């Protein structure tokens, strides 16, 4: 990557997958990403894994952030990852997220290829920094 | 007054020279706190405005003897896995001295889908119990005396259907609906505002709620058909005053809808109940509950012309604040919950749920739930606070805070009215935007260290292994639930199901109260998903505006 080119802002799709509607976390993250200069595609509530990947493809995003508080994470994250692989978007597109996710589940998901998963109390600055770094790294790797 | 004035001047002079801690001295809601409250903070005639417990305007409590007459109901919210598993947890809690039941449903049930719907995959039995048909409801309450123990059901979008299942299950066991005691949350307005578990557009939903209010007034005198809820509004990030205002505004919208239906306000108002958050800012929470009672009483009498004292009396459930709990150092959550519970009790709650220490990590384990219940028992039986009614009444600080909460809430309620009422305000995104702003402000204050969460941004310890065992729900719950459903569809009378669903569609499209058709439909073993699908054909669904 040539250093003369101005960096493209991070494009991120934020969504809740599954039936749960508790969206305080997702909205806060959306605000923080916007304030950090990201382009936010707000997918909102009750998306399916397939729909998330379709939007990611259409919107040409760098990252997908999924919020899950309903304990369906062990079904949802692997399914999105599988669809990303099918579309050839993995690992170019970062799949990250957060919610009520026990540590041992998070480790298992990371081993599958999901990015970091953030729990309650994770600082916004840390989340934004992680996404910025990880997207930068993946862009470099892709060029 | 001269002595008082001299003392005040001396104190002010000392304060002017004093060094204070580096702190914003705001409530958790971001409201400024005075260093000291004095009689000067209260208007003349304030003791009359405060009144006596059990009497208009109920500032000091809905009943004259409060907890000397009867302790609050200790009601732990529970539900996970299959109906049989939750039935087991219910029996454990009753055995341990709990005095009421409260059911948590899983996401598919809350959203009106059967366990075998594709959107239910991975969510069956996960954060509550899976109830797809009357058969599940029968198993959920098997051998529980529904006419003695009051049952609360936390369900909103499909509440009329789930309520119909409970009525049918009780009557199959020979318990008349007139003897049923309990509550359906059934507060759909706050779903659009905060929790987002709605099924239909707001106006259609409000009509269904009004059907339940009318049906309860006519046929289930012991039932609270709505629990008008601020809890979720607060959890979504609102301030205490916003919680109070939006909740009461929702309550008044239900009252107005029922009056517009032609019901006499005194025929249904005594059955309304409320549900507030018991958050961490101790005095603010107590003031919020006191202000809620007074504001409600005044409106019910002055605006809606209610004549019965029971119609003026706000009765409430409280739950400690889930959003205040931390994944870091989870044992600290026991302490937070105890203090919040005490605020609920000093605020005069009628029933209480105390959160478990492990809820930021998973659904609560049995051990954690028992500790939470013991917390209430310690407050009730060891601290002495239940011996005296409204012990903080007359505190210059608590009284002035109560006045301020009432004023702030009234201003917000007026703003909603100017937007055209609650539904119009929801359609314009007003409440969601206000709450979103407050949530963002709190988060920024937290990250800047202006607000403190112990273990999160102060007094941090290195990450530790979770010292408490977590509850896990296996995948077999979903498979078994799906199998039961398939078997049910094979054995029931398909013609009766079709007939009852046809009648339901017709009643839903007309102005006929849908409750009798719902009871017939569930009794034919039409499933929750089939019934909600039939209603969706009539009412359509709803997309919210994107606000962040």
Boltz contact constraints between the chains, C-beta under 6 A:
constraints:
  - contact:
      token1: [A, 18]
      token2: [B, 123]
      max_distance: 6.0
  - contact:
      token1: [A, 19]
      token2: [B, 107]
      max_distance: 6.0
  - contact:
      token1: [A, 19]
      token2: [B, 111]
      max_distance: 6.0
  - contact:
      token1: [A, 19]
      token2: [B, 123]
      max_distance: 6.0
  - contact:
      token1: [A, 20]
      token2: [B, 107]
      max_distance: 6.0
  - contact:
      token1: [A, 21]
      token2: [B, 195]
      max_distance: 6.0
  - contact:
      token1: [A, 21]
      token2: [B, 196]
      max_distance: 6.0
  - contact:
      token1: [A, 21]
      token2: [B, 197]
      max_distance: 6.0
  - contact:
      token1: [A, 24]
      token2: [B, 236]
      max_distance: 6.0
  - contact:
      token1: [A, 24]
      token2: [B, 237]
      max_distance: 6.0
  - contact:
      token1: [A, 24]
      token2: [B, 439]
      max_distance: 6.0
  - contact:
      token1: [A, 27]
      token2: [B, 436]
      max_distance: 6.0
  - contact:
      token1: [A, 27]
      token2: [B, 548]
      max_distance: 6.0
  - contact:
      token1: [A, 28]
      token2: [B, 443]
      max_distance: 6.0
  - contact:
      token1: [A, 30]
      token2: [B, 548]
      max_distance: 6.0
  - contact:
      token1: [A, 31]
      token2: [B, 440]
      max_distance: 6.0
  - contact:
      token1: [A, 31]
      token2: [B, 548]
      max_distance: 6.0
  - contact:
      token1: [A, 42]
      token2: [B, 546]
      max_distance: 6.0
  - contact:
      token1: [A, 44]
      token2: [B, 546]
      max_distance: 6.0
  - contact:
      token1: [A, 45]
      token2: [B, 196]
      max_distance: 6.0
  - contact:
      token1: [A, 70]
      token2: [B, 107]
      max_distance: 6.0
  - contact:
      token1: [A, 70]
      token2: [B, 123]
      max_distance: 6.0
  - contact:
      token1: [A, 70]
      token2: [B, 126]
      max_distance: 6.0
  - contact:
      token1: [A, 70]
      token2: [B, 127]
      max_distance: 6.0
  - contact:
      token1: [A, 71]
      token2: [B, 126]
      max_distance: 6.0
  - contact:
      token1: [A, 71]
      token2: [B, 127]
      max_distance: 6.0
  - contact:
      token1: [A, 72]
      token2: [B, 122]
      max_distance: 6.0
  - contact:
      token1: [A, 72]
      token2: [B, 123]
      max_distance: 6.0
  - contact:
      token1: [A, 75]
      token2: [B, 122]
      max_distance: 6.0
  - contact:
      token1: [A, 102]
      token2: [B, 362]
      max_distance: 6.0
  - contact:
      token1: [A, 119]
      token2: [B, 327]
      max_distance: 6.0
  - contact:
      token1: [A, 120]
      token2: [B, 327]
      max_distance: 6.0
  - contact:
      token1: [A, 120]
      token2: [B, 360]
      max_distance: 6.0
  - contact:
      token1: [A, 121]
      token2: [B, 326]
      max_distance: 6.0
  - contact:
      token1: [A, 121]
      token2: [B, 327]
      max_distance: 6.0
  - contact:
      token1: [A, 121]
      token2: [B, 328]
      max_distance: 6.0
  - contact:
      token1: [A, 121]
      token2: [B, 456]
      max_distance: 6.0
  - contact:
      token1: [A, 123]
      token2: [B, 447]
      max_distance: 6.0
  - contact:
      token1: [A, 124]
      token2: [B, 447]
      max_distance: 6.0
